[in-house]
């Protein structure tokens, strides 16, 4: 669970930690998908978030590299398959 939380911090590019986060979201992951047209990583829901665009597998987005996005994708798929909760800390 700790690994999921750390990786999810990268989603919003928050390098300074959860103490500086404006928002916290926690919950189960459902519907992890990739937009085939542009490479956006989308999730049907993470807790109360509905269809957030998290990052992009082809280009850097909000300081998240494609390589990091692939790790996030893998982590979210694992959480979804294992029915585990994730926690996101992010700034607006």
FIMIDO-94331 format. One line per 10 residues: their letters; for each residue y, z, x of N, C-alpha, C. Coordinates in steps of 0.2 Angstrom, whole numbers, plus 2048, in hexadecimal, padded with zeros to 3 digits. Atoms other than C-alpha are relative to their C-alpha. Last residue first. Layout:
A> Y,Z,X,Y,Z,X,Y,Z,X; ...
//
This chain:
XXXXXXXXXX> 7FE,805,805,86F,7D7,7E8,803,7FA,805; 7F9,800,801,866,7E2,7F5,802,7FA,7FB; 7FC,806,7FF,853,7E4,7F5,808,802,7FE; 7F9,7FD,7FF,845,7F1,7F5,804,7FA,802; 7FB,805,7FD,835,7EA,7EE,806,804,800; 7F9,7FE,801,826,7F5,7EA,804,7FC,804; 7FC,801,7FA,814,7EE,7E7,807,803,7FF; 7F8,800,801,807,7F4,7DC,803,7FF,806; 7FD,7FA,7FD,7F4,7F0,7DE,808,7FF,7FE; 7FD,7FD,806,7E9,7E5,7D2,804,806,803
XXXXXXXXXX> 803,7F9,800,7DE,7E0,7E1,803,804,7FB; 807,801,801,7E1,7CD,7DD,7FD,808,800; 802,802,807,7F3,7D0,7DA,7F9,800,7FF; 7FE,7FB,805,7F6,7DA,7E9,7FE,7FE,7F9; 804,7FA,7FF,7ED,7CE,7F4,801,805,7FB; 806,803,802,7F7,7BF,7ED,7FA,806,800; 7FF,800,807,807,7C9,7F0,7F9,7FE,7FD; 800,7F9,802,802,7CC,802,800,801,7F8; 806,7FD,7FF,7FE,7BA,805,7FF,807,7FE; 804,803,805,80E,7B4,7FD,7F9,803,801
XXXXXXXXXX> 7FE,7FD,807,818,7C1,807,7FB,7FD,7FB; 803,7F9,800,80F,7BB,817,801,803,7FA; 808,801,800,813,7A9,813,7FD,807,800; 802,801,807,825,7AE,810,7F9,7FF,7FF; 800,7F9,803,826,7B6,821,7FE,7FF,7F9; 806,7FC,7FD,821,7A5,829,800,807,7FC; 807,802,803,82D,79C,81E,7FA,803,802; 803,806,7FD,83B,7A7,824,7FA,7FD,7FC; 807,7FF,800,844,7B4,819,7FD,7F9,803; 802,7FD,7FA,857,7B6,81D,7F8,800,801
XXXXXXXXXX> 7FD,7F9,800,85C,7B2,80B,7FD,804,806; 7FD,7FE,806,851,7A2,80B,802,808,800; 7FE,7FA,800,84A,799,81A,805,802,7FA; 7F9,7FF,7FD,842,789,816,802,807,800; 7FE,806,7FC,830,783,812,807,801,804; 805,801,7FA,827,792,80B,802,7FA,804; 802,807,800,836,798,801,7FB,7FF,806; 7FF,803,7FA,83A,7AA,7FB,7FE,7F8,800; 800,7FB,7FA,839,7B6,7ED,802,7FD,807; 801,804,7FA,83E,7AC,7DE,801,804,806
XXXXXXXXXX> 7FB,800,7FA,83C,7B9,7D0,7FE,7FA,805; 7FF,807,7FD,832,7B3,7C0,806,801,806; 804,805,803,834,7C4,7B7,802,7F9,803; 7FE,806,7FE,838,7D4,7C0,7FC,7FA,7FD; 7FC,802,805,833,7E4,7B6,803,7F9,802; 7FD,7FB,804,824,7E7,7C1,804,7FD,7FB; 801,7FA,7FC,821,7D8,7CB,804,806,7FD; 7FD,7F9,800,81F,7CA,7BF,7FE,804,805; 7FF,7FF,807,81C,7B7,7BE,803,807,7FE; 805,7FB,803,81E,7B6,7D0,802,801,7F9
XXXXXXXXXX> 7FE,7FD,807,827,7A7,7D9,7FA,805,7FE; 805,7FB,802,826,7A1,7EB,803,804,7FA; 7FE,7F9,802,831,792,7ED,7FA,804,7FE; 803,7FB,7FC,829,783,7F6,802,807,7FE; 7FB,7FE,7FA,835,775,7EF,7FD,806,804; 7FA,805,7FE,82B,76A,7E3,804,802,806; 802,806,7FC,81A,773,7E3,806,7FB,802; 7FD,806,803,822,783,7DD,7FE,7FA,805; 7FB,804,7FC,817,791,7E4,802,7FA,7FC; 801,807,800,80E,79E,7D9,805,7FD,805
XXXXXXXXXX> 7FD,803,7FA,80A,7B0,7D7,7FF,7F9,801; 7FE,807,800,806,7B4,7C5,804,7FD,806; 803,804,804,806,7C7,7C4,803,7F9,801; 7FE,807,7FF,80A,7D5,7D0,7FC,7FB,7FB; 806,804,7FE,809,7E7,7CB,803,7F9,800; 805,802,805,818,7F2,7CC,7FB,7FB,802; 807,7FF,7FF,827,7F8,7D5,7FC,7FE,7FA; 805,802,805,839,7F3,7D6,7F9,801,802; 807,7FF,7FF,847,7FB,7E0,7FC,7FE,7FA; 805,801,806,859,7F5,7E0,7F9,802,803
XXXXXXXXXX> 7FC,7FF,806,869,7F8,7EB,7FB,801,7FA; 801,805,805,85F,7FB,7FB,804,802,7FA; 7FA,804,801,867,804,80A,7FF,7FB,7FA; 7FA,7FC,801,85A,812,80B,806,7FC,7FE; 7FF,7FF,807,84C,805,808,806,805,7FF; 804,7FB,803,84E,7FF,81A,802,801,7F9; 7FD,7F9,7FF,85B,7F6,825,7FC,805,7FC; 803,7FD,7FA,851,7E6,826,802,807,802; 7FD,7FA,7FF,853,7E0,814,7FD,803,807; 7FD,800,7FA,84F,7CE,814,804,806,802
XXXXXXXXXX> 7F9,800,801,84C,7CE,801,804,800,807; 7FE,805,805,83A,7CA,803,807,7FF,7FF; 7FE,807,7FD,838,7D3,813,802,7FB,7FB; 7F9,7FF,7FD,838,7E4,80B,803,7FA,802; 7FC,801,805,828,7DE,802,808,801,801; 800,807,801,81F,7DD,812,805,7FE,7FB; 7FC,802,7FA,823,7F0,815,801,7F8,800; 7F9,7FE,800,81E,7F5,804,804,7FD,805; 7FD,804,806,80D,7EB,804,808,801,800; 7FF,807,7FE,809,7F2,815,803,7FC,7FB
XX> 7FA,800,7FC,80C,804,80E,801,7F9,803; 7FA,800,804,800,800,800,806,800,804
//
